[in-house]
């Protein structure tokens, strides 16, 4: 009985090469997704707590509060 070992090896090599090159494409577009895990209310509470403890200044507090309320 004749075996097809060289042919099988050739197919495996081609398959491995194709799979390794499959991730190389994709174009130039980069998509970044950010998930927010805290609520706006919780962020304001944490910010207020840091302000009251003196960790951040009045100016830093106001700037951060505006960013939170604007949804940035």
N, C-alpha and C positions, 0 to 999 in steps of 0.2 A: 504494500500500500504506500502511495506517494504522499508525503506531507507537504503542507503549504506554509511551513515555518517562515521562510524568507518573505513571503507575501504578507503574512500576519504581522511580522516585525515592521515591514514597510508601512502598513496601515497604522500601526501604533505610533510610529515616528511622525507620520503626517498628522495624526490626531493630536498628539502632544504639541506639535508646532502650531497647529491651528488654535488650540486652546490657549497657548501662551501668548499668541498675538491678538487674541480676541479682546483683551483688556487694554490694548495699546491705543485704540481709536477713541472715539467719543466726542471729538470736537473740542472747541475752545470754551464752551459755556460751562460755567461753574454755578451751581445752585447751592445756596446755603439756607438752611432752615433753622430757625431758632424757636424753641418751645419755651414759653413762659410758665414757670412752675408755681409762682406765687401770685396772689391776687393784688390788685392795686391797693386795696385796703390794708393788706398785710404789709406791703412795702411802705405805706405811709406810717403804719404803727412802728415798724422797725426803724424807720428814719427818725421819727419823733423820739423814740427811745434813745437812739444814738445822740441826738441833739441834747436831750435832757441830761445825759451822762457826760456831756462835754467832749464827746469824741469828735464831733464836727462843729464848725463855727456857725454863726447865724447865717452868714452869706452862703456857705456850703449847703446848709439846710434848705434855704429858699431856692437855690439853683436845682438841687436834687428833687425837691418837692414839685417844682414846675415841670421837670422832665418826666416825673412819674405821672403827673396829671395830664401831660400832653401825650402820654403813651409811648415814649421813646424807650 
